Amino acid sequence: MSLTEARFHDLVDATQQALEDLFDEADLDLDMENSAGILTIKFEDGAQLIFSRQEPLRQLWLADKSGGFHFDYDEANGKWTCEKSEELLGEMLERIVWERAGVKLDFEEI
């Protein structure tokens, strides 16, 4: 069953806010910007994570220097899941942040 437009936006907003909170609390040298529904995380080395919503597809997209990833929301487990690899968003972010910043953050709730 497809997400309603309102539910989709609520989920993306909540996810982006949770990410902002998590990165705010982390002791990392980074910049964050949330503008027009696009959340950009800029690491000290210039690498960026860009989270955007793709409303027609009801997907959350993540752009990273390693590629672009499209996530569908799985209502059954309450998590964003990569459409190609089936990796959870939190698992992918844990790996990416470790690679970019050498810090292990807990994205379990994302």
Biopython code that builds the backbone (N, CA, C, O; Angstrom):
import numpy as np
from Bio.PDB.StructureBuilder import StructureBuilder

atoms = [
    (1, "MET", "N", (0.837, -1.184, 0.000)),
    (1, "MET", "CA", (0.000, 0.000, 0.000)),
    (1, "MET", "C", (0.883, 1.249, 0.000)),
    (1, "MET", "O", (1.852, 1.331, 0.755)),
    (2, "SER", "N", (0.555, 2.182, -0.818)),
    (2, "SER", "CA", (1.343, 3.399, -0.946)),
    (2, "SER", "C", (1.034, 4.371, 0.190)),
    (2, "SER", "O", (-0.087, 4.426, 0.697)),
    (3, "LEU", "N", (2.047, 5.129, 0.574)),
    (3, "LEU", "CA", (1.866, 6.155, 1.598)),
    (3, "LEU", "C", (1.015, 7.286, 1.053)),
    (3, "LEU", "O", (1.096, 7.617, -0.130)),
    (4, "THR", "N", (0.206, 7.877, 1.906)),
    (4, "THR", "CA", (-0.490, 9.093, 1.487)),
    (4, "THR", "C", (0.536, 10.217, 1.428)),
    (4, "THR", "O", (1.608, 10.125, 2.026)),
    (5, "GLU", "N", (0.202, 11.259, 0.712)),
    (5, "GLU", "CA", (1.122, 12.394, 0.603)),
    (5, "GLU", "C", (1.425, 12.987, 1.979)),
    (5, "GLU", "O", (2.577, 13.290, 2.289)),
    (6, "ALA", "N", (0.386, 13.152, 2.802)),
    (6, "ALA", "CA", (0.586, 13.740, 4.129)),
    (6, "ALA", "C", (1.470, 12.842, 4.996)),
    (6, "ALA", "O", (2.383, 13.331, 5.661)),
    (7, "ARG", "N", (1.210, 11.550, 4.993)),
    (7, "ARG", "CA", (2.011, 10.609, 5.796)),
    (7, "ARG", "C", (3.460, 10.617, 5.321)),
    (7, "ARG", "O", (4.384, 10.620, 6.135)),
    (8, "PHE", "N", (3.658, 10.619, 4.006)),
    (8, "PHE", "CA", (5.006, 10.657, 3.446)),
    (8, "PHE", "C", (5.767, 11.887, 3.953)),
    (8, "PHE", "O", (6.896, 11.765, 4.427)),
    (9, "HIS", "N", (5.155, 13.061, 3.854)),
    (9, "HIS", "CA", (5.830, 14.290, 4.290)),
    (9, "HIS", "C", (6.104, 14.272, 5.798)),
    (9, "HIS", "O", (7.157, 14.725, 6.248)),
    (10, "ASP", "N", (5.154, 13.749, 6.572)),
    (10, "ASP", "CA", (5.369, 13.637, 8.019)),
    (10, "ASP", "C", (6.564, 12.737, 8.320)),
    (10, "ASP", "O", (7.385, 13.062, 9.178)),
    (11, "LEU", "N", (6.667, 11.608, 7.618)),
    (11, "LEU", "CA", (7.778, 10.672, 7.830)),
    (11, "LEU", "C", (9.120, 11.285, 7.452)),
    (11, "LEU", "O", (10.097, 11.147, 8.187)),
    (12, "VAL", "N", (9.169, 11.960, 6.311)),
    (12, "VAL", "CA", (10.426, 12.586, 5.884)),
    (12, "VAL", "C", (10.805, 13.705, 6.849)),
    (12, "VAL", "O", (11.969, 13.825, 7.232)),
    (13, "ASP", "N", (9.835, 14.522, 7.245)),
    (13, "ASP", "CA", (10.120, 15.605, 8.197)),
    (13, "ASP", "C", (10.666, 15.035, 9.508)),
    (13, "ASP", "O", (11.649, 15.544, 10.047)),
    (14, "ALA", "N", (10.031, 13.988, 10.015)),
    (14, "ALA", "CA", (10.470, 13.381, 11.273)),
    (14, "ALA", "C", (11.865, 12.773, 11.125)),
    (14, "ALA", "O", (12.686, 12.882, 12.037)),
    (15, "THR", "N", (12.138, 12.140, 9.994)),
    (15, "THR", "CA", (13.449, 11.533, 9.750)),
    (15, "THR", "C", (14.526, 12.611, 9.676)),
    (15, "THR", "O", (15.585, 12.485, 10.290)),
    (16, "GLN", "N", (14.247, 13.671, 8.920)),
    (16, "GLN", "CA", (15.234, 14.740, 8.803)),
    (16, "GLN", "C", (15.481, 15.417, 10.153)),
    (16, "GLN", "O", (16.616, 15.775, 10.466)),
    (17, "GLN", "N", (14.433, 15.594, 10.950)),
    (17, "GLN", "CA", (14.612, 16.208, 12.271)),
    (17, "GLN", "C", (15.432, 15.294, 13.164)),
    (17, "GLN", "O", (16.304, 15.767, 13.894)),
    (18, "ALA", "N", (15.171, 14.002, 13.120)),
    (18, "ALA", "CA", (15.940, 13.043, 13.927)),
    (18, "ALA", "C", (17.409, 13.052, 13.511)),
    (18, "ALA", "O", (18.297, 12.965, 14.359)),
    (19, "LEU", "N", (17.666, 13.158, 12.204)),
    (19, "LEU", "CA", (19.042, 13.223, 11.712)),
    (19, "LEU", "C", (19.721, 14.506, 12.194)),
    (19, "LEU", "O", (20.864, 14.476, 12.650)),
    (20, "GLU", "N", (19.011, 15.630, 12.089)),
    (20, "GLU", "CA", (19.580, 16.896, 12.580)),
    (20, "GLU", "C", (19.923, 16.805, 14.060)),
    (20, "GLU", "O", (20.999, 17.230, 14.480)),
    (21, "ASP", "N", (19.005, 16.249, 14.850)),
    (21, "ASP", "CA", (19.239, 16.122, 16.285)),
    (21, "ASP", "C", (20.450, 15.239, 16.565)),
    (21, "ASP", "O", (21.288, 15.573, 17.402)),
    (22, "LEU", "N", (20.536, 14.119, 15.866)),
    (22, "LEU", "CA", (21.641, 13.184, 16.074)),
    (22, "LEU", "C", (22.981, 13.824, 15.718)),
    (22, "LEU", "O", (23.951, 13.703, 16.466)),
    (23, "PHE", "N", (23.029, 14.506, 14.570)),
    (23, "PHE", "CA", (24.274, 15.157, 14.160)),
    (23, "PHE", "C", (24.609, 16.338, 15.075)),
    (23, "PHE", "O", (25.782, 16.603, 15.337)),
    (24, "ASP", "N", (23.578, 17.057, 15.567)),
    (24, "ASP", "CA", (23.802, 18.158, 16.508)),
    (24, "ASP", "C", (24.471, 17.662, 17.789)),
    (24, "ASP", "O", (25.376, 18.303, 18.321)),
    (25, "GLU", "N", (24.012, 16.518, 18.267)),
    (25, "GLU", "CA", (24.522, 15.969, 19.526)),
    (25, "GLU", "C", (25.901, 15.317, 19.372)),
    (25, "GLU", "O", (26.626, 15.144, 20.352)),
    (26, "ALA", "N", (26.251, 14.959, 18.135)),
    (26, "ALA", "CA", (27.545, 14.317, 17.886)),
    (26, "ALA", "C", (28.653, 15.359, 17.953)),
    (26, "ALA", "O", (28.448, 16.525, 17.616)),
    (27, "ASP", "N", (29.801, 14.934, 18.382)),
    (27, "ASP", "CA", (30.941, 15.843, 18.482)),
    (27, "ASP", "C", (31.719, 15.805, 17.162)),
    (27, "ASP", "O", (32.860, 15.347, 17.101)),
    (28, "LEU", "N", (31.064, 16.300, 16.114)),
    (28, "LEU", "CA", (31.671, 16.301, 14.780)),
    (28, "LEU", "C", (31.752, 17.727, 14.266)),
    (28, "LEU", "O", (30.906, 18.564, 14.582)),
    (29, "ASP", "N", (32.778, 17.994, 13.471)),
    (29, "ASP", "CA", (32.919, 19.292, 12.837)),
    (29, "ASP", "C", (32.198, 19.219, 11.499)),
    (29, "ASP", "O", (32.763, 18.780, 10.497)),
    (30, "LEU", "N", (30.930, 19.659, 11.498)),
    (30, "LEU", "CA", (30.154, 19.629, 10.264)),
    (30, "LEU", "C", (29.174, 20.778, 10.233)),
    (30, "LEU", "O", (28.885, 21.397, 11.257)),
    (31, "ASP", "N", (28.670, 21.055, 9.052)),
    (31, "ASP", "CA", (27.654, 22.085, 8.863)),
    (31, "ASP", "C", (26.387, 21.402, 8.371)),
    (31, "ASP", "O", (26.437, 20.438, 7.608)),
    (32, "MET", "N", (25.249, 21.922, 8.822)),
    (32, "MET", "CA", (23.963, 21.395, 8.381)),
    (32, "MET", "C", (23.109, 22.519, 7.845)),
    (32, "MET", "O", (23.134, 23.646, 8.341)),
    (33, "GLU", "N", (22.353, 22.181, 6.820)),
    (33, "GLU", "CA", (21.403, 23.140, 6.271)),
    (33, "GLU", "C", (20.156, 22.379, 5.870)),
    (33, "GLU", "O", (20.229, 21.352, 5.195)),
    (34, "ASN", "N", (19.011, 22.891, 6.292)),
    (34, "ASN", "CA", (17.740, 22.301, 5.888)),
    (34, "ASN", "C", (16.945, 23.392, 5.204)),
    (34, "ASN", "O", (16.490, 24.341, 5.843)),
    (35, "SER", "N", (16.780, 23.251, 3.896)),
    (35, "SER", "CA", (16.115, 24.278, 3.114)),
    (35, "SER", "C", (15.213, 23.622, 2.079)),
    (35, "SER", "O", (15.642, 22.753, 1.320)),
    (36, "ALA", "N", (13.969, 24.049, 2.061)),
    (36, "ALA", "CA", (12.993, 23.543, 1.091)),
    (36, "ALA", "C", (12.901, 22.018, 1.108)),
    (36, "ALA", "O", (12.744, 21.383, 0.066)),
    (37, "GLY", "N", (13.002, 21.442, 2.305)),
    (37, "GLY", "CA", (12.853, 19.998, 2.430)),
    (37, "GLY", "C", (14.086, 19.195, 2.073)),
    (37, "GLY", "O", (14.033, 17.967, 2.005)),
    (38, "ILE", "N", (15.200, 19.881, 1.843)),
    (38, "ILE", "CA", (16.460, 19.194, 1.522)),
    (38, "ILE", "C", (17.423, 19.416, 2.683)),
    (38, "ILE", "O", (17.746, 20.552, 3.032)),
    (39, "LEU", "N", (17.872, 18.321, 3.272)),
    (39, "LEU", "CA", (18.821, 18.384, 4.383)),
    (39, "LEU", "C", (20.206, 18.056, 3.856)),
    (39, "LEU", "O", (20.427, 16.992, 3.277)),
    (40, "THR", "N", (21.139, 18.981, 4.062)),
    (40, "THR", "CA", (22.516, 18.794, 3.624)),
    (40, "THR", "C", (23.428, 18.771, 4.840)),
    (40, "THR", "O", (23.405, 19.676, 5.674)),
    (41, "ILE", "N", (24.231, 17.719, 4.920)),
    (41, "ILE", "CA", (25.232, 17.574, 5.981)),
    (41, "ILE", "C", (26.592, 17.691, 5.304)),
    (41, "ILE", "O", (26.913, 16.904, 4.413)),
    (42, "LYS", "N", (27.391, 18.672, 5.723)),
    (42, "LYS", "CA", (28.715, 18.878, 5.134)),
    (42, "LYS", "C", (29.780, 18.524, 6.164)),
    (42, "LYS", "O", (29.838, 19.110, 7.245)),
    (43, "PHE", "N", (30.622, 17.554, 5.812)),
    (43, "PHE", "CA", (31.697, 17.126, 6.699)),
    (43, "PHE", "C", (32.917, 18.018, 6.530)),
    (43, "PHE", "O", (33.039, 18.757, 5.553)),
    (44, "GLU", "N", (33.808, 17.932, 7.497)),
    (44, "GLU", "CA", (35.020, 18.757, 7.522)),
    (44, "GLU", "C", (35.852, 18.584, 6.247)),
    (44, "GLU", "O", (36.468, 19.537, 5.771)),
    (45, "ASP", "N", (35.866, 17.357, 5.696)),
    (45, "ASP", "CA", (36.674, 17.089, 4.500)),
    (45, "ASP", "C", (35.990, 17.504, 3.195)),
    (45, "ASP", "O", (36.519, 17.265, 2.110)),
    (46, "GLY", "N", (34.819, 18.122, 3.306)),
    (46, "GLY", "CA", (34.101, 18.580, 2.122)),
    (46, "GLY", "C", (33.051, 17.604, 1.616)),
    (46, "GLY", "O", (32.222, 17.968, 0.782)),
    (47, "ALA", "N", (33.074, 16.368, 2.110)),
    (47, "ALA", "CA", (32.060, 15.385, 1.709)),
    (47, "ALA", "C", (30.691, 15.843, 2.203)),
    (47, "ALA", "O", (30.580, 16.500, 3.238)),
    (48, "GLN", "N", (29.654, 15.487, 1.451)),
    (48, "GLN", "CA", (28.307, 15.893, 1.808)),
    (48, "GLN", "C", (27.350, 14.710, 1.762)),
    (48, "GLN", "O", (27.517, 13.785, 0.968)),
    (49, "LEU", "N", (26.360, 14.760, 2.616)),
    (49, "LEU", "CA", (25.203, 13.878, 2.546)),
    (49, "LEU", "C", (24.019, 14.782, 2.240)),
    (49, "LEU", "O", (23.800, 15.776, 2.932)),
    (50, "ILE", "N", (23.261, 14.447, 1.214)),
    (50, "ILE", "CA", (22.115, 15.267, 0.848)),
    (50, "ILE", "C", (20.871, 14.380, 0.864)),
    (50, "ILE", "O", (20.778, 13.397, 0.129)),
    (51, "PHE", "N", (19.926, 14.750, 1.718)),
    (51, "PHE", "CA", (18.670, 14.012, 1.859)),
    (51, "PHE", "C", (17.562, 14.830, 1.209)),
    (51, "PHE", "O", (17.341, 15.987, 1.568)),
    (52, "SER", "N", (16.876, 14.231, 0.262)),
    (52, "SER", "CA", (15.781, 14.936, -0.396)),
    (52, "SER", "C", (14.575, 14.017, -0.531)),
    (52, "SER", "O", (14.693, 12.792, -0.532)),
    (53, "ARG", "N", (13.431, 14.641, -0.643)),
    (53, "ARG", "CA", (12.199, 13.865, -0.788)),
    (53, "ARG", "C", (11.791, 13.824, -2.257)),
    (53, "ARG", "O", (11.869, 14.826, -2.968)),
    (54, "GLN", "N", (11.366, 12.674, -2.683)),
    (54, "GLN", "CA", (10.862, 12.514, -4.043)),
    (54, "GLN", "C", (9.385, 12.155, -3.915)),
    (54, "GLN", "O", (8.993, 10.989, -3.856)),
    (55, "GLU", "N", (8.593, 13.219, -3.877)),
    (55, "GLU", "CA", (7.169, 13.070, -3.593)),
    (55, "GLU", "C", (6.438, 12.138, -4.559)),
    (55, "GLU", "O", (5.677, 11.287, -4.098)),
    (56, "PRO", "N", (6.630, 12.256, -5.873)),
    (56, "PRO", "CA", (5.870, 11.377, -6.780)),
    (56, "PRO", "C", (6.122, 9.886, -6.516)),
    (56, "PRO", "O", (5.232, 9.056, -6.700)),
    (57, "LEU", "N", (7.340, 9.561, -6.084)),
    (57, "LEU", "CA", (7.695, 8.161, -5.833)),
    (57, "LEU", "C", (7.524, 7.771, -4.366)),
    (57, "LEU", "O", (7.639, 6.597, -4.012)),
    (58, "ARG", "N", (7.245, 8.769, -3.508)),
    (58, "ARG", "CA", (7.150, 8.555, -2.056)),
    (58, "ARG", "C", (8.447, 7.932, -1.530)),
    (58, "ARG", "O", (8.430, 6.979, -0.750)),
    (59, "GLN", "N", (9.573, 8.503, -1.983)),
    (59, "GLN", "CA", (10.883, 7.998, -1.574)),
    (59, "GLN", "C", (11.706, 9.105, -0.932)),
    (59, "GLN", "O", (11.539, 10.288, -1.228)),
    (60, "LEU", "N", (12.595, 8.684, -0.049)),
    (60, "LEU", "CA", (13.616, 9.545, 0.523)),
    (60, "LEU", "C", (14.902, 9.206, -0.212)),
    (60, "LEU", "O", (15.312, 8.046, -0.252)),
    (61, "TRP", "N", (15.538, 10.213, -0.792)),
    (61, "TRP", "CA", (16.769, 9.980, -1.544)),
    (61, "TRP", "C", (17.957, 10.492, -0.747)),
    (61, "TRP", "O", (17.889, 11.520, -0.073)),
    (62, "LEU", "N", (19.045, 9.742, -0.845)),
    (62, "LEU", "CA", (20.307, 10.117, -0.215)),
    (62, "LEU", "C", (21.374, 10.183, -1.282)),
    (62, "LEU", "O", (21.614, 9.212, -2.000)),
    (63, "ALA", "N", (22.020, 11.348, -1.383)),
    (63, "ALA", "CA", (23.155, 11.499, -2.289)),
    (63, "ALA", "C", (24.417, 11.568, -1.442)),
    (63, "ALA", "O", (24.493, 12.312, -0.464)),
    (64, "ASP", "N", (25.398, 10.778, -1.840)),
    (64, "ASP", "CA", (26.680, 10.697, -1.148)),
    (64, "ASP", "C", (27.721, 10.527, -2.243)),
    (64, "ASP", "O", (27.383, 10.169, -3.371)),
    (65, "LYS", "N", (28.994, 10.782, -1.919)),
    (65, "LYS", "CA", (30.008, 10.639, -2.965)),
    (65, "LYS", "C", (30.119, 9.201, -3.466)),
    (65, "LYS", "O", (30.677, 8.954, -4.535)),
    (66, "SER", "N", (29.588, 8.251, -2.690)),
    (66, "SER", "CA", (29.610, 6.854, -3.143)),
    (66, "SER", "C", (28.432, 6.517, -4.048)),
    (66, "SER", "O", (28.379, 5.423, -4.611)),
    (67, "GLY", "N", (27.479, 7.452, -4.194)),
    (67, "GLY", "CA", (26.362, 7.212, -5.097)),
    (67, "GLY", "C", (25.063, 7.810, -4.596)),
    (67, "GLY", "O", (25.018, 8.522, -3.593)),
    (68, "GLY", "N", (24.011, 7.495, -5.328)),
    (68, "GLY", "CA", (22.670, 7.938, -4.969)),
    (68, "GLY", "C", (21.848, 6.736, -4.544)),
    (68, "GLY", "O", (21.914, 5.677, -5.168)),
    (69, "PHE", "N", (21.076, 6.900, -3.485)),
    (69, "PHE", "CA", (20.320, 5.790, -2.926)),
    (69, "PHE", "C", (18.873, 6.217, -2.725)),
    (69, "PHE", "O", (18.597, 7.323, -2.262)),
    (70, "HIS", "N", (17.955, 5.327, -3.078)),
    (70, "HIS", "CA", (16.525, 5.609, -2.983)),
    (70, "HIS", "C", (15.915, 4.700, -1.929)),
    (70, "HIS", "O", (16.076, 3.481, -1.978)),
    (71, "PHE", "N", (15.211, 5.306, -0.971)),
    (71, "PHE", "CA", (14.648, 4.558, 0.155)),
    (71, "PHE", "C", (13.132, 4.620, 0.140)),
    (71, "PHE", "O", (12.532, 5.681, -0.032)),
    (72, "ASP", "N", (12.534, 3.457, 0.324)),
    (72, "ASP", "CA", (11.094, 3.343, 0.501)),
    (72, "ASP", "C", (10.829, 3.126, 1.979)),
    (72, "ASP", "O", (11.627, 2.501, 2.677)),
    (73, "TYR", "N", (9.700, 3.646, 2.456)),
    (73, "TYR", "CA", (9.360, 3.445, 3.860)),
    (73, "TYR", "C", (8.631, 2.117, 4.018)),
    (73, "TYR", "O", (7.634, 1.857, 3.344)),
    (74, "ASP", "N", (9.140, 1.285, 4.915)),
    (74, "ASP", "CA", (8.544, -0.017, 5.193)),
    (74, "ASP", "C", (7.675, 0.126, 6.442)),
    (74, "ASP", "O", (8.183, 0.195, 7.562)),
    (75, "GLU", "N", (6.367, 0.170, 6.235)),
    (75, "GLU", "CA", (5.439, 0.348, 7.358)),
    (75, "GLU", "C", (5.553, -0.794, 8.372)),
    (75, "GLU", "O", (5.357, -0.585, 9.570)),
    (76, "ALA", "N", (5.867, -1.993, 7.895)),
    (76, "ALA", "CA", (5.920, -3.160, 8.779)),
    (76, "ALA", "C", (6.991, -3.019, 9.855)),
    (76, "ALA", "O", (6.771, -3.374, 11.013)),
    (77, "ASN", "N", (8.164, -2.493, 9.459)),
    (77, "ASN", "CA", (9.232, -2.365, 10.465)),
    (77, "ASN", "C", (9.506, -0.907, 10.842)),
    (77, "ASN", "O", (10.357, -0.636, 11.689)),
    (78, "GLY", "N", (8.791, 0.026, 10.220)),
    (78, "GLY", "CA", (8.944, 1.432, 10.569)),
    (78, "GLY", "C", (10.295, 2.008, 10.206)),
    (78, "GLY", "O", (10.808, 2.881, 10.907)),
    (79, "LYS", "N", (10.881, 1.526, 9.113)),
    (79, "LYS", "CA", (12.227, 1.965, 8.701)),
    (79, "LYS", "C", (12.253, 2.288, 7.210)),
    (79, "LYS", "O", (11.461, 1.764, 6.427)),
    (80, "TRP", "N", (13.183, 3.162, 6.844)),
    (80, "TRP", "CA", (13.462, 3.446, 5.437)),
    (80, "TRP", "C", (14.421, 2.371, 4.925)),
    (80, "TRP", "O", (15.451, 2.109, 5.547)),
    (81, "THR", "N", (14.088, 1.754, 3.800)),
    (81, "THR", "CA", (14.855, 0.640, 3.245)),
    (81, "THR", "C", (15.283, 0.973, 1.820)),
    (81, "THR", "O", (14.467, 1.417, 1.013)),
    (82, "CYS", "N", (16.560, 0.761, 1.510)),
    (82, "CYS", "CA", (17.090, 1.040, 0.174)),
    (82, "CYS", "C", (16.407, 0.123, -0.836)),
    (82, "CYS", "O", (16.335, -1.089, -0.633)),
    (83, "GLU", "N", (15.908, 0.705, -1.925)),
    (83, "GLU", "CA", (15.162, -0.089, -2.895)),
    (83, "GLU", "C", (16.045, -1.107, -3.614)),
    (83, "GLU", "O", (15.537, -2.137, -4.056)),
    (84, "LYS", "N", (17.342, -0.856, -3.746)),
    (84, "LYS", "CA", (18.223, -1.788, -4.462)),
    (84, "LYS", "C", (18.892, -2.792, -3.532)),
    (84, "LYS", "O", (18.837, -3.997, -3.777)),
    (85, "SER", "N", (19.521, -2.306, -2.468)),
    (85, "SER", "CA", (20.309, -3.197, -1.602)),
    (85, "SER", "C", (19.505, -3.750, -0.419)),
    (85, "SER", "O", (19.923, -4.710, 0.229)),
    (86, "GLU", "N", (18.356, -3.142, -0.149)),
    (86, "GLU", "CA", (17.512, -3.477, 1.004)),
    (86, "GLU", "C", (18.195, -3.167, 2.341)),
    (86, "GLU", "O", (17.744, -3.617, 3.394)),
    (87, "GLU", "N", (19.285, -2.395, 2.287)),
    (87, "GLU", "CA", (19.954, -1.945, 3.504)),
    (87, "GLU", "C", (19.090, -0.861, 4.149)),
    (87, "GLU", "O", (18.510, -0.026, 3.455)),
    (88, "LEU", "N", (19.010, -0.879, 5.456)),
    (88, "LEU", "CA", (18.258, 0.154, 6.161)),
    (88, "LEU", "C", (19.028, 1.473, 6.120)),
    (88, "LEU", "O", (20.259, 1.485, 6.107)),
    (89, "LEU", "N", (18.292, 2.579, 6.101)),
    (89, "LEU", "CA", (18.919, 3.899, 6.067)),
    (89, "LEU", "C", (19.892, 4.071, 7.228)),
    (89, "LEU", "O", (21.004, 4.561, 7.034)),
    (90, "GLY", "N", (19.487, 3.676, 8.431)),
    (90, "GLY", "CA", (20.353, 3.816, 9.598)),
    (90, "GLY", "C", (21.648, 3.038, 9.463)),
    (90, "GLY", "O", (22.715, 3.521, 9.843)),
    (91, "GLU", "N", (21.554, 1.828, 8.919)),
    (91, "GLU", "CA", (22.756, 1.004, 8.725)),
    (91, "GLU", "C", (23.701, 1.655, 7.724)),
    (91, "GLU", "O", (24.914, 1.688, 7.931)),
    (92, "MET", "N", (23.138, 2.170, 6.643)),
    (92, "MET", "CA", (23.963, 2.820, 5.625)),
    (92, "MET", "C", (24.627, 4.070, 6.198)),
    (92, "MET", "O", (25.810, 4.310, 5.960)),
    (93, "LEU", "N", (23.873, 4.860, 6.950)),
    (93, "LEU", "CA", (24.429, 6.083, 7.518)),
    (93, "LEU", "C", (25.525, 5.779, 8.533)),
    (93, "LEU", "O", (26.518, 6.501, 8.612)),
    (94, "GLU", "N", (25.348, 4.726, 9.299)),
    (94, "GLU", "CA", (26.373, 4.334, 10.267)),
    (94, "GLU", "C", (27.690, 4.056, 9.537)),
    (94, "GLU", "O", (28.757, 4.499, 9.963)),
    (95, "ARG", "N", (27.595, 3.328, 8.453)),
    (95, "ARG", "CA", (28.780, 2.985, 7.660)),
    (95, "ARG", "C", (29.380, 4.231, 7.011)),
    (95, "ARG", "O", (30.591, 4.440, 7.071)),
    (96, "ILE", "N", (28.544, 5.050, 6.397)),
    (96, "ILE", "CA", (29.028, 6.242, 5.689)),
    (96, "ILE", "C", (29.700, 7.215, 6.658)),
    (96, "ILE", "O", (30.781, 7.727, 6.363)),
    (97, "VAL", "N", (29.079, 7.477, 7.805)),
    (97, "VAL", "CA", (29.657, 8.420, 8.772)),
    (97, "VAL", "C", (30.984, 7.875, 9.296)),
    (97, "VAL", "O", (31.926, 8.637, 9.512)),
    (98, "TRP", "N", (31.062, 6.563, 9.501)),
    (98, "TRP", "CA", (32.325, 5.956, 9.933)),
    (98, "TRP", "C", (33.398, 6.203, 8.868)),
    (98, "TRP", "O", (34.530, 6.561, 9.192)),
    (99, "GLU", "N", (33.034, 6.010, 7.597)),
    (99, "GLU", "CA", (33.996, 6.202, 6.501)),
    (99, "GLU", "C", (34.405, 7.672, 6.368)),
    (99, "GLU", "O", (35.570, 7.963, 6.098)),
    (100, "ARG", "N", (33.464, 8.598, 6.552)),
    (100, "ARG", "CA", (33.741, 10.023, 6.350)),
    (100, "ARG", "C", (34.431, 10.662, 7.553)),
    (100, "ARG", "O", (35.335, 11.482, 7.395)),
    (101, "ALA", "N", (33.999, 10.280, 8.758)),
    (101, "ALA", "CA", (34.445, 11.014, 9.942)),
    (101, "ALA", "C", (35.153, 10.141, 10.978)),
    (101, "ALA", "O", (35.686, 10.658, 11.959)),
    (102, "GLY", "N", (35.163, 8.829, 10.772)),
    (102, "GLY", "CA", (35.820, 7.949, 11.725)),
    (102, "GLY", "C", (35.127, 7.884, 13.073)),
    (102, "GLY", "O", (35.745, 7.576, 14.092)),
    (103, "VAL", "N", (33.824, 8.179, 13.065)),
    (103, "VAL", "CA", (33.042, 8.179, 14.297)),
    (103, "VAL", "C", (31.861, 7.232, 14.121)),
    (103, "VAL", "O", (31.218, 7.199, 13.072)),
    (104, "LYS", "N", (31.596, 6.468, 15.167)),
    (104, "LYS", "CA", (30.459, 5.554, 15.132)),
    (104, "LYS", "C", (29.282, 6.228, 15.828)),
    (104, "LYS", "O", (29.312, 6.469, 17.035)),
    (105, "LEU", "N", (28.251, 6.527, 15.051)),
    (105, "LEU", "CA", (27.033, 7.107, 15.597)),
    (105, "LEU", "C", (25.936, 6.043, 15.567)),
    (105, "LEU", "O", (25.958, 5.137, 14.733)),
    (106, "ASP", "N", (24.983, 6.163, 16.479)),
    (106, "ASP", "CA", (23.900, 5.200, 16.567)),
    (106, "ASP", "C", (22.673, 5.731, 15.808)),
    (106, "ASP", "O", (21.976, 6.634, 16.270)),
    (107, "PHE", "N", (22.441, 5.151, 14.653)),
    (107, "PHE", "CA", (21.304, 5.538, 13.823)),
    (107, "PHE", "C", (20.150, 4.543, 13.957)),
    (107, "PHE", "O", (19.286, 4.473, 13.084)),
    (108, "GLU", "N", (20.135, 3.784, 15.035)),
    (108, "GLU", "CA", (19.130, 2.732, 15.237)),
    (108, "GLU", "C", (17.699, 3.259, 15.116)),
    (108, "GLU", "O", (16.815, 2.568, 14.608)),
    (109, "GLU", "N", (17.481, 4.480, 15.585)),
    (109, "GLU", "CA", (16.121, 5.026, 15.598)),
    (109, "GLU", "C", (15.729, 5.696, 14.278)),
    (109, "GLU", "O", (14.605, 6.180, 14.140)),
    (110, "ILE", "N", (16.631, 5.724, 13.327)),
    (110, "ILE", "CA", (16.338, 6.403, 12.048)),
    (110, "ILE", "C", (15.625, 5.440, 11.115)),
    (110, "ILE", "O", (15.287, 5.806, 9.990)),
]
sb = StructureBuilder()
sb.init_structure("model")
sb.init_model(0)
sb.init_chain("A")
sb.init_seg("    ")
for serial, (resi, resn, name, xyz) in enumerate(atoms, 1):
    if name == "N":
        sb.init_residue(resn, " ", resi, " ")
    sb.init_atom(name, np.array(xyz, "f"), 0.0, 1.0, " ", f" {name:<3s}", serial, name[0])
structure = sb.get_structure()
